[in-house]
Amino acid sequence: MQQLTRAKIVVIDKEAIDESRGLPEEFDVQFNPTEYTMSKSAVIAEIGIPGLDSPLQQYVRGESEKLTLDLFFDETDNGMGESATSVDKRVESFYQLIKIQPKTHALPRIQFVWGEDRSFQAVVESIQRKYTLFSPTGVPLRATLTVSFREYKTLEAQIKEFKLESPDFTKQRMVRRGETLSSIAALEYNDPSYWRLIARKNNLANPRAIRPGMVLAIPPLGETVVED
């Protein structure tokens, strides 16, 4: 019989982990979800041209991918009488995922993992809790959490993912520590003298003013180089 692989939610920001506040390193998903929904959208601007029947569509930017699923929790194994256990003990800590953490001053980044093929790095955008069964004395015994995850990607990861390497189009490049415009030009064009092309494209009056983390537009070689 094949062993059941349980879904789990792992906190990536280890410095945010604080079990005394209800934020463990890994969250217990009692039952695997029966379904989940993935969604992705883009921001499109309409450019109206006089005389045309329809406006032109201009891609502005992409929006974060979203993962939405329901998590089911049940505490009826302990009975429904005086020994009944509230399901809140299982679900309360999930609310820490939607709260600013005191150690990081941010929402904790997490990774939803389910087997080898499903891994989604995100922050939790919303959590809705619905109780569906109670003991005779009002103790909640079953609950469903509807959780919405918003994809989290760093700027550097996105630039690497796009791999905008076509020589016919401008691409983006993040400046790394120790780099200069000349060294970047040598890597991009195999000629350090083309640093002027990068400086002109990015309106850099002082080519020594670049700093680590700055994102530069790297133009195609077809653009005119302004000589000193």
C-alpha positions in Angstrom: 0.0 0.0 0.0 1.4 3.4 -1.0 2.3 5.7 1.9 0.2 8.9 2.1 2.2 12.1 1.5 0.9 14.9 3.6 0.9 18.5 2.5 2.8 20.9 4.8 3.5 24.6 5.2 7.1 25.4 6.1 8.2 28.8 7.4 11.2 30.0 5.3 12.1 33.0 7.6 13.8 31.0 10.4 14.3 34.1 12.4 10.6 34.6 12.6 9.9 31.2 14.1 8.6 31.6 17.7 6.6 28.6 19.0 5.6 30.6 22.1 3.6 32.9 19.9 2.2 30.0 17.8 4.5 30.2 14.9 6.3 26.9 14.5 8.8 25.9 11.8 6.2 23.6 10.1 2.4 23.6 10.2 0.4 20.4 10.7 -2.0 19.9 7.8 -4.4 17.4 9.3 -6.0 16.3 6.0 -4.7 16.9 2.5 -6.8 19.3 0.5 -9.2 17.7 -2.0 -8.6 20.5 -4.5 -6.8 23.8 -5.0 -6.9 26.7 -7.4 -4.1 28.5 -9.1 -4.6 31.9 -10.7 -2.3 34.3 -12.5 -3.2 37.6 -14.2 -1.6 40.6 -15.9 -2.2 44.3 -15.8 -3.1 45.5 -19.3 -3.5 49.2 -20.2 -5.8 50.3 -23.0 -4.3 52.9 -25.3 -7.0 54.8 -27.2 -6.1 55.8 -30.8 -8.5 58.3 -32.5 -10.2 56.7 -35.4 -9.7 53.1 -34.4 -12.6 50.8 -33.5 -10.8 49.3 -30.4 -8.0 50.5 -28.2 -4.5 49.0 -28.4 -3.6 46.6 -25.6 -0.3 47.4 -23.8 1.2 44.9 -21.3 2.1 46.8 -18.1 3.2 44.2 -15.6 2.4 40.8 -14.3 0.7 40.1 -11.0 1.6 37.5 -8.4 0.3 34.0 -8.9 -2.2 32.9 -6.3 -2.8 29.5 -4.7 -6.2 29.1 -2.9 -7.2 25.9 -1.0 -9.3 24.6 1.9 -7.8 22.9 4.9 -10.1 20.6 6.9 -9.6 20.0 10.7 -11.6 17.6 12.9 -11.4 16.8 16.7 -14.3 14.4 17.0 -12.0 11.5 17.9 -12.1 12.8 21.5 -15.9 12.6 21.6 -18.5 15.3 21.8 -19.2 15.2 25.5 -17.3 16.6 28.4 -14.0 15.3 26.9 -14.5 17.2 23.7 -11.4 19.1 22.5 -11.8 22.4 20.7 -10.6 22.4 17.1 -9.2 25.9 17.8 -6.1 24.2 19.3 -5.2 23.0 15.7 -6.1 26.1 13.7 -5.3 29.1 15.9 -1.6 29.1 15.0 -2.4 29.4 11.3 -3.4 33.0 12.0 0.2 33.9 12.8 0.8 33.5 9.0 -1.3 36.6 8.3 0.3 38.7 11.1 3.4 40.9 11.2 6.1 39.1 13.2 7.9 41.2 15.8 11.3 39.8 14.9 11.2 40.5 11.2 8.6 43.3 11.0 7.0 41.4 8.1 4.7 38.6 7.2 6.5 35.3 7.4 7.5 33.8 4.0 6.4 30.3 3.7 6.5 27.3 1.3 3.5 25.1 0.6 4.9 21.6 -0.1 3.0 18.6 -1.3 5.2 15.8 -2.5 8.0 16.3 -5.1 6.0 18.2 -7.7 4.1 20.8 -5.7 6.1 23.6 -4.1 4.9 27.1 -3.8 6.8 29.9 -2.1 4.5 32.7 -0.9 3.1 34.9 1.8 -0.4 34.3 3.1 -2.8 36.9 1.8 -5.9 35.8 3.6 -7.4 33.2 5.9 -11.0 32.5 6.5 -12.2 30.2 9.3 -15.5 28.3 9.1 -16.9 26.1 11.9 -19.1 23.2 10.7 -19.7 21.1 13.9 -20.1 21.8 17.6 -20.5 19.8 20.8 -23.8 20.2 22.7 -22.0 22.7 24.9 -20.8 24.8 22.0 -17.2 23.6 21.7 -16.2 23.8 18.0 -15.1 20.4 16.7 -14.7 20.8 13.0 -13.4 23.7 11.0 -12.4 24.6 7.4 -9.7 27.2 6.7 -9.8 28.8 3.3 -6.3 30.0 2.8 -5.1 32.2 -0.1 -1.3 32.3 -0.8 0.3 35.1 -2.9 3.5 34.1 -4.7 6.7 35.6 -3.3 9.7 36.2 -5.6 12.7 38.4 -5.0 13.8 40.9 -7.7 17.0 39.0 -8.4 15.1 35.7 -8.8 12.7 37.2 -11.3 15.5 38.7 -13.3 17.3 35.3 -13.5 14.0 33.6 -14.4 13.2 35.9 -17.3 16.7 35.5 -18.9 16.2 38.5 -21.2 19.2 37.7 -23.4 18.0 38.6 -26.9 20.5 41.0 -28.6 17.5 42.7 -30.2 15.9 43.9 -27.0 16.8 45.8 -23.9 17.2 43.5 -20.9 17.5 44.0 -17.1 20.6 43.3 -15.0 21.2 43.7 -11.3 24.5 45.2 -10.2 26.6 42.9 -8.0 29.1 44.0 -5.4 32.4 45.0 -7.0 31.0 45.5 -10.5 31.6 48.7 -12.6 30.0 49.8 -15.8 33.1 48.7 -17.7 33.1 45.2 -16.2 29.4 44.8 -16.9 29.9 45.9 -20.5 32.7 43.4 -20.8 30.4 40.6 -19.6 27.4 41.7 -21.7 29.1 42.8 -24.9 32.6 41.3 -24.6 34.0 44.9 -24.8 34.4 47.1 -21.7 34.4 50.3 -23.9 30.7 49.9 -24.4 30.1 51.2 -20.8 28.9 54.5 -22.4 26.0 52.7 -24.0 24.8 51.4 -20.6 25.4 54.8 -18.9 23.4 56.6 -21.6 20.5 54.2 -21.5 20.2 54.6 -17.7 20.8 58.4 -17.6 23.8 58.0 -15.4 25.7 61.3 -15.2 28.3 59.7 -13.0 29.2 56.2 -14.2 30.8 55.5 -10.8 27.6 56.0 -9.0 26.2 52.5 -9.5 25.7 50.4 -6.3 24.9 46.8 -5.5 21.3 46.0 -6.0 20.7 48.7 -8.6 18.8 47.3 -11.7 20.3 48.6 -15.0 18.7 48.4 -18.4 21.2 46.8 -20.8 20.4 48.0 -24.3 21.0 46.1 -27.6 24.2 46.9 -29.5 22.1 48.5 -32.2 21.7 51.6 -30.2 24.1 54.5 -30.9 27.1 54.9 -28.5 27.7 58.5 -27.6 31.5 59.1 -27.6 33.2 61.5 -25.3 
